[in-house]
Amino acid sequence: MKPYLIVGRGLSAFVLAHHLHQQKINFTIIGKKNLSRASLVAAGIWNPVVLHSLSKSWQVDLFLPYLINFYRTLEKLLGTALITNRTIIRPFSEKQEITLWEKKAQGEMREYLDPVIYQQEKNISGLYSFPLGTGKIKGAGNLDIPFFIQQSETFFQNKMLDETFNHNSIKIINEGLEYNKQFYRGIIFCEGHLMKNNPFFNYLPLKPVKGELINFVAKNLTMGDSILSKGKFILKMGSEYKAGSTFNWNTINEEPETDSKIEIEKKISELIVGPFKTTAHRAGIRASVKDRRPLIGVHPKWPNLFLFNGFGSKGVLLTPYLANNLVNFIAGKESIMQEADIARFNSYYLTNKKP
């Protein structure tokens, strides 16, 4: 049976590939390595809580259990650890924050907010004291995205085409389509912010945002598996720490900027005691969307062209469940989740009238 063609080599492409593999649907992956660095830069954090409102992240009760099961299953398949369960430590700046936290922790957010206000962190050293204490968010964690991609590339090495995809080489035919003289059942685009160059889907309101983070070392800091979140995040990965991130809606490129590095380092110096040394500074572009919901589904005109994109900063949390949703849709088993379905923007296609 003719395979599907996955365009992209980032997080979303490989999450989708594993779901096709699980359902025994044949596929090929095409893309030039490091064409977009967003997945390789990201810290891979998932957070079940919207911090400014202390409310649940969109569909988290649905997405989070699926995420854990998906990656634990992959860990057995690949024979290696991929995810780390973590607690997010949230320092308080005002008494009103504590009042809201206690109310939420005893109500609808009790599954994710620890009701205790901690005056001292027993397992962390090297931080400045927080006079009003800290709260803890449960159910958070992170995926080592570069390692996941590396392991996936090795696992799917016989299904990889290391070449730049050319949209102009698609020939749509009655029973599928042809690309570079090969026939496919369909093409699934997982291009991230590079979707702007896709003539079939660039009518959609992608809103890319640049993000930067740094790696650093600090002898006096001991954090274990916790994540500190106060303006920026700090977490330990391997022998170093990662800190970030920034949000830049105006300068959309992957070049690290000095101002962003200074901004992150200033926040680190406000949180940790003693010297630290920056060892790396990276930038990537998140594929965010105008209405803050992903872009998933089938082209309004061409039924063999599919999209899996627009996950912004929440790719780790959103992609497993929604990849399963898209694969089931392709297999005729279910509909696309309404809030994520690109059909919500069909009017954009009709007014712009792309190919």
C-alpha positions as CSV (number, residue, x, y, z in Angstrom):
1,M,0.0,0.0,0.0
2,K,1.3,3.5,-0.9
3,P,2.7,5.4,2.1
4,Y,1.9,8.8,3.5
5,L,4.6,11.4,3.3
6,I,5.4,13.4,6.5
7,V,7.1,16.8,5.8
8,G,9.2,17.9,8.7
9,R,11.8,16.6,11.2
10,G,10.7,18.3,14.4
11,L,8.8,17.2,17.5
12,S,5.4,17.1,15.8
13,A,6.6,15.1,12.8
14,F,8.1,12.3,14.9
15,V,5.2,12.2,17.4
16,L,2.9,11.8,14.3
17,A,5.3,9.1,12.8
18,H,5.1,7.0,16.0
19,H,1.4,7.1,15.9
20,L,1.3,6.0,12.3
21,H,3.7,3.2,13.2
22,Q,1.5,2.1,16.1
23,Q,-1.4,1.8,13.7
24,K,0.7,0.0,11.1
25,I,0.2,2.8,8.5
26,N,3.1,3.0,6.1
27,F,4.9,6.4,5.8
28,T,8.0,8.2,4.7
29,I,9.6,11.3,6.5
30,I,11.2,14.0,4.4
31,G,13.0,17.1,5.5
32,K,16.4,18.6,5.8
33,K,17.9,18.3,9.3
34,N,18.1,21.5,11.3
35,L,16.1,23.5,8.7
36,S,14.1,24.8,11.7
37,R,15.7,24.8,15.2
38,A,12.6,25.3,17.3
39,S,12.4,21.7,18.5
40,L,16.1,21.5,19.1
41,V,16.1,24.7,21.2
42,A,13.0,24.1,23.4
43,A,13.3,22.9,27.0
44,G,10.4,20.6,26.4
45,I,8.4,21.6,29.5
46,W,4.8,20.7,30.0
47,N,2.8,22.6,32.6
48,P,-0.8,21.7,33.4
49,V,-1.5,25.2,34.8
50,V,-1.9,28.6,33.2
51,L,0.2,30.6,35.6
52,H,-1.3,34.1,35.4
53,S,-4.8,32.8,36.1
54,L,-4.0,29.6,38.0
55,S,-6.5,27.8,35.7
56,K,-6.1,24.5,33.8
57,S,-4.2,24.5,30.6
58,W,-6.5,23.8,27.6
59,Q,-7.9,20.2,27.7
60,V,-5.1,19.2,30.1
61,D,-7.2,16.5,31.8
62,L,-7.5,14.8,28.4
63,F,-4.0,15.5,27.1
64,L,-1.8,14.8,30.1
65,P,-2.7,11.2,30.9
66,Y,-2.4,10.4,27.2
67,L,1.1,12.1,27.1
68,I,2.4,10.0,30.0
69,N,1.1,6.8,28.6
70,F,2.4,7.6,25.1
71,Y,6.0,8.4,26.2
72,R,6.2,5.5,28.7
73,T,5.2,3.2,25.9
74,L,7.9,4.7,23.7
75,E,10.5,4.4,26.4
76,K,9.9,0.6,26.4
77,L,10.0,0.5,22.6
78,L,13.2,2.6,22.3
79,G,14.8,1.2,25.5
80,T,15.6,4.6,27.0
81,A,14.2,7.3,29.2
82,L,12.5,10.3,27.5
83,I,10.5,12.2,30.0
84,T,11.0,13.5,33.5
85,N,8.2,14.2,35.9
86,R,8.9,17.5,37.7
87,T,7.4,19.9,40.2
88,I,7.2,23.5,39.3
89,I,8.1,25.9,42.2
90,R,6.3,29.2,42.0
91,P,7.6,32.0,44.3
92,F,5.0,34.5,45.6
93,S,5.5,38.2,45.1
94,E,2.2,39.5,46.7
95,K,-0.1,38.2,49.4
96,Q,-3.0,38.3,46.9
97,E,-1.3,35.6,45.0
98,I,-1.3,33.4,48.1
99,T,-5.0,34.0,48.6
100,L,-5.8,33.0,45.0
101,W,-3.5,30.0,45.2
102,E,-5.1,28.7,48.4
103,K,-8.6,29.2,47.0
104,K,-7.8,27.4,43.7
105,A,-5.8,24.6,45.4
106,Q,-8.8,23.8,47.6
107,G,-11.2,23.9,44.6
108,E,-11.1,23.1,40.9
109,M,-7.2,23.1,40.8
110,R,-6.6,20.7,43.7
111,E,-5.3,18.0,41.3
112,Y,-2.4,20.3,40.1
113,L,-1.8,22.9,43.0
114,D,-0.3,21.8,46.2
115,P,-2.3,23.6,49.0
116,V,0.7,24.0,51.2
117,I,2.6,27.3,51.2
118,Y,6.3,26.4,51.6
119,Q,8.6,28.8,53.5
120,Q,11.7,26.8,52.8
121,E,12.7,24.4,50.0
122,K,14.4,21.4,51.5
123,N,15.8,19.9,48.4
124,I,17.0,23.1,46.7
125,S,20.1,25.2,47.6
126,G,21.6,28.2,46.0
127,L,18.5,30.3,45.6
128,Y,17.7,33.7,47.3
129,S,15.0,33.4,49.9
130,F,11.5,34.2,49.0
131,P,9.9,36.0,52.0
132,L,6.3,35.1,51.1
133,G,7.2,31.5,50.3
134,T,6.4,29.3,47.3
135,G,3.7,27.1,45.9
136,K,4.2,23.9,44.0
137,I,2.5,22.8,40.8
138,K,2.1,19.1,40.5
139,G,1.9,17.0,37.3
140,A,4.5,19.0,35.3
141,G,7.5,17.6,33.5
142,N,9.7,17.8,30.5
143,L,10.7,15.8,27.4
144,D,14.3,15.9,26.2
145,I,13.2,16.9,22.7
146,P,16.6,16.7,20.9
147,F,17.2,13.3,22.4
148,F,13.7,12.1,21.4
149,I,14.3,13.3,17.8
150,Q,17.7,11.6,17.7
151,Q,16.2,8.3,18.9
152,S,13.3,8.6,16.5
153,E,15.6,9.3,13.6
154,T,17.5,6.1,14.4
155,F,14.4,4.1,14.8
156,F,12.9,5.3,11.5
157,Q,16.2,5.5,9.6
158,N,14.9,3.4,6.8
159,K,11.9,5.7,6.3
160,M,13.9,9.0,6.2
161,L,14.6,11.2,3.2
162,D,17.2,13.8,4.1
163,E,16.3,16.5,1.5
164,T,14.5,19.8,1.3
165,F,10.8,19.4,0.4
166,N,9.7,21.2,-2.8
167,H,6.0,22.1,-2.7
168,N,6.0,22.8,-6.5
169,S,6.9,19.1,-7.2
170,I,3.5,17.8,-5.9
171,K,1.2,16.4,-8.5
172,I,-2.3,15.7,-7.3
173,I,-4.0,12.8,-9.0
174,N,-7.3,11.0,-8.6
175,E,-6.1,8.2,-6.2
176,G,-3.6,10.2,-4.2
177,L,-0.6,12.2,-5.3
178,E,2.9,12.1,-6.8
179,Y,6.0,13.6,-5.5
180,N,9.4,13.2,-7.2
181,K,8.0,10.3,-9.3
182,Q,6.9,8.5,-6.1
183,F,3.2,7.9,-5.3
184,Y,1.7,8.6,-1.9
185,R,-1.7,8.2,-0.3
186,G,-1.3,11.7,1.1
187,I,1.0,14.3,2.5
188,I,1.0,15.5,6.1
189,F,2.8,18.8,6.7
190,C,4.6,19.3,10.0
191,E,6.6,22.3,9.0
192,G,6.3,24.6,12.1
193,H,6.8,28.3,11.3
194,L,8.0,27.3,7.8
195,M,4.3,26.7,6.9
196,K,4.5,30.3,5.7
197,N,6.2,29.0,2.6
198,N,3.6,26.3,2.0
199,P,1.3,27.4,-0.9
200,F,-1.5,25.1,0.2
201,F,-1.8,26.2,3.8
202,N,-0.3,29.6,4.1
203,Y,-3.8,31.2,4.2
204,L,-4.0,30.1,7.8
205,P,-3.3,32.7,10.5
206,L,0.0,31.5,11.8
207,K,1.5,33.9,14.3
208,P,5.2,32.9,14.8
209,V,7.1,34.1,17.9
210,K,10.8,33.9,18.5
211,G,12.0,32.4,21.8
212,E,15.5,32.3,23.3
213,L,17.1,30.4,26.2
214,I,20.5,29.8,27.6
215,N,22.4,27.0,29.2
216,F,24.5,27.8,32.3
217,V,26.5,26.2,35.0
218,A,26.4,27.3,38.7
219,K,28.4,25.5,41.4
220,N,26.2,26.8,44.3
221,L,22.9,25.7,42.7
222,T,21.2,22.4,43.4
223,M,17.7,21.9,42.1
224,G,17.2,18.2,41.4
225,D,14.1,17.6,39.2
226,S,12.3,20.8,40.2
227,I,11.6,23.7,37.8
228,L,11.8,27.2,39.2
229,S,9.3,29.6,37.5
230,K,9.3,33.3,38.3
231,G,9.3,35.5,35.2
232,K,11.6,32.9,33.5
233,F,12.1,29.2,34.2
234,I,15.2,27.4,35.4
235,L,15.6,23.6,35.2
236,K,18.5,21.2,35.4
237,M,19.1,19.0,32.3
238,G,22.2,16.8,32.5
239,S,25.2,18.6,34.0
240,E,23.9,22.1,33.1
241,Y,20.8,24.3,33.7
242,K,18.5,25.8,31.1
243,A,16.8,29.1,31.6
244,G,14.4,31.1,29.5
245,S,12.4,31.8,27.7
246,T,11.7,35.1,25.8
247,F,8.8,36.0,23.5
248,N,9.6,38.2,20.5
249,W,6.7,38.8,18.1
250,N,8.6,41.3,15.9
251,T,12.0,39.8,15.0
252,I,11.3,36.5,13.4
253,N,14.6,34.8,12.8
254,E,16.8,32.1,14.6
255,E,19.7,34.4,15.4
256,P,20.3,34.8,19.2
257,E,20.1,38.4,20.3
258,T,22.3,40.0,23.0
259,D,19.4,41.8,24.6
260,S,17.6,38.5,25.2
261,K,20.7,37.0,26.7
262,I,21.0,40.0,29.0
263,E,17.3,39.7,30.0
264,I,17.6,36.0,30.9
265,E,20.9,36.4,32.7
266,K,19.5,39.3,34.7
267,K,16.6,37.1,35.9
268,I,19.0,34.3,36.8
269,S,21.1,36.7,38.9
270,E,17.9,37.8,40.8
271,L,17.1,34.2,41.7
272,I,20.3,32.3,42.4
273,V,23.1,33.1,44.9
274,G,26.6,33.3,43.6
275,P,28.3,33.3,40.2
276,F,27.1,31.4,37.1
277,K,28.5,31.0,33.6
278,T,26.5,30.9,30.4
279,T,27.7,28.0,28.2
280,A,25.2,28.3,25.3
281,H,22.6,30.7,23.9
282,R,20.1,29.6,21.3
283,A,17.0,30.9,19.5
284,G,14.1,29.2,17.7
285,I,10.7,30.2,16.3
286,R,7.5,28.8,17.7
287,A,4.6,28.2,15.4
288,S,1.8,30.0,17.3
289,V,-1.6,30.7,16.0
290,K,-3.9,33.8,16.1
291,D,-6.5,32.1,18.3
292,R,-4.0,30.0,20.4
293,R,-5.2,26.7,19.1
294,P,-3.4,24.2,16.9
295,L,-3.9,23.8,13.2
296,I,-4.9,20.2,12.4
297,G,-6.9,18.7,9.6
298,V,-7.4,18.3,5.9
299,H,-7.2,20.9,3.1
300,P,-10.6,22.4,2.2
301,K,-10.1,21.5,-1.5
302,W,-7.5,18.7,-1.7
303,P,-8.5,15.6,0.5
304,N,-5.0,14.1,0.3
305,L,-3.2,17.1,1.9
306,F,-3.2,17.2,5.7
307,L,-1.8,19.6,8.3
308,F,-0.3,19.0,11.8
309,N,1.0,22.3,13.1
310,G,0.5,25.4,15.3
311,F,1.4,24.1,18.7
312,G,3.3,27.2,19.9
313,S,5.0,26.7,23.3
314,K,2.8,23.7,24.3
315,G,3.9,21.2,21.7
316,V,5.0,18.5,24.2
317,L,1.6,18.6,25.9
318,L,-0.6,18.8,22.8
319,T,1.0,16.7,20.1
320,P,0.6,13.1,21.4
321,Y,-3.2,13.2,21.8
322,L,-3.8,15.3,18.7
323,A,-1.5,13.1,16.6
324,N,-3.6,10.2,17.6
325,N,-6.7,12.3,16.7
326,L,-5.3,13.1,13.2
327,V,-4.2,9.5,12.5
328,N,-7.7,8.2,13.5
329,F,-9.2,10.8,11.3
330,I,-7.1,9.7,8.3
331,A,-8.1,6.1,9.1
332,G,-11.8,7.1,9.1
333,K,-12.3,6.4,12.9
334,E,-13.1,9.8,14.3
335,S,-13.4,13.5,13.5
336,I,-10.8,16.2,14.2
337,M,-11.2,17.9,17.6
338,Q,-13.4,20.9,16.7
339,E,-11.3,23.6,18.5
340,A,-8.1,22.4,16.6
341,D,-9.7,21.8,13.2
342,I,-8.4,24.0,10.4
343,A,-12.0,24.0,9.1
344,R,-12.6,26.9,11.5
345,F,-10.6,29.1,9.1
346,N,-12.3,27.9,5.8
347,S,-13.5,31.5,5.3
348,Y,-9.8,32.6,5.1
349,Y,-9.3,30.1,2.3
350,L,-12.3,31.2,0.4
351,T,-11.4,34.9,0.5
352,N,-7.7,34.3,-0.2
353,K,-8.2,31.5,-2.6
354,K,-4.8,29.8,-2.4
355,P,-3.9,26.8,-4.8
